[in-house]
């Protein structure tokens, strides 16, 4: 077939004969083969181009210190609990990543174990040596078990002796020690093993946690403790500790089987409590005796955290001890930061049992789904502030993760007019579209009356339907202005408001429910109905 005939077919609409069709198909196959070869060559060239560009990439020139700083937030969750697997994986990527990880001290400050019987003390010391001057912590938590006997693999003589030897070898190099046990018997097994270690040469005779300033002690399922303070296991702790986290077994655990936690002894030594600057207590026990035992001697604590594990606090107000506690209150003379975590809405009355005359920050964290805050919350907060006489020092209020009535929030904030910092994190009002600022405006006659001393406002984890109009009105009231020649002229330069932060909840796009409904599927497949449903369009 000559060129003019092919040209005639390519430019016209005439149908080819059999010979012409076969020739054209042969040409098509040839072109497809050439395209395939060229595509393969193009892919090879693009791969070479990417490799050559990678040689000149700025990432290769990134200082190891900068790369290490990127690893720190990437591995932050692991670093908090002392898990090392991902850090090891990072070092296996390439030599530069390994060098960067080795140079970053923050990555090497934490280790966590459940079994230390085969741990190399030399390797543990080598690990911590890479931490440089950063804080070093060791966490040990027993594997789940039922009997704390001498033969128990989890906490018996073999495990306790290995842990005791490890602690002795690390004495003086740790900043924080965390021990997680089923109950006091496990801790006593460790103490007994230390007695054996102390019979070694004089260099090993000191209790290994005596130099520590920070200590965490956790008990999960058992509580067998003598009410006699002179026989308390807490005497094993040194008064040198200034930061203590104590996690007690839940009132619904095997320790109490749902009862008698209100009479459980908590013989914390007075000299231990008097030396604390920071105290975290995780406890959902009933009654008020544990509260008095834990806090009555916290005369130097500056940061106090009470975690209620989302359980409702049960007590009998008419009991003499409880009645006296609410009448006089527990004085916390130096507490500047008070955090109530995982607290049930019905348990906020605990504030009425506390007095913190130097309080600067109040942080209350609930759990969604545990109820709606009502006027009891408002009354508890204001009673606490008035009883503590801390209105001259309290400046920051952080409220998190709860649903509340609009009027309750309004009444609370209006009375806390002296605040300079307000953080509302994950707060849901009784109406999903309700805006707390609009609520304030309706209550006090205008947003300018709300929190006149406010410097910082943070609205975190807002729902997507949050009404921004009232927020904009609030902001305008704090910086009133008029526009002249395209520039604002502010009319109130004395307002202290300086900082606004707003974040939204992560939200999925709504599913096309109509498209996937059973009714639509039935109509399409069997109902003889032609259905055409367009997509949901999102525009800027």
Secondary structure, DSSP 8 states (H G I E B T S, - for coil): --HHHHHHHHHS-----HHHHHHHHHHHHHHHHHHHHHHHHHHHHHHHHHHHHHHT-GGGGS-HHHHHHHHHHHTHHHHHHT--HHHHHHHTS-HHHHHHHHH-GGGGSEEEES--TT--HHHHHHHHHTTTTS--EEEEE--S-S---TT-TTTSHHHHHHHHHHHHHHTTT-SEEEEEESSHHHHHHHHHHHHHHTTS-GGG-S-TTTT-SEEEEEE-S-----S-GGG-GGGGS-TT--EEEEE---TTSTTTTTS-GGG------HHHHHT-SEEEEE---SSSHHHHHHHTT-SS-SEEEEE-TT------TTSHHHHHHHHH-EE-TT--EEEEES--GGGGGGGGGEE-TT--EEEEE--TTS-EE-HHHHHHHHHHHHHHT-TTT--EEEEEEEEE-HHHHHHHHHHTTT-SEEEEEEEEESSTT--HHHHHHHHHTSGGGS-TT--EEEEEEE-TT--HHHHHHHHHHHT-EEEETTEEEES-TT----EEEEEE--------HHHH-HHHHHHHHTS-------------
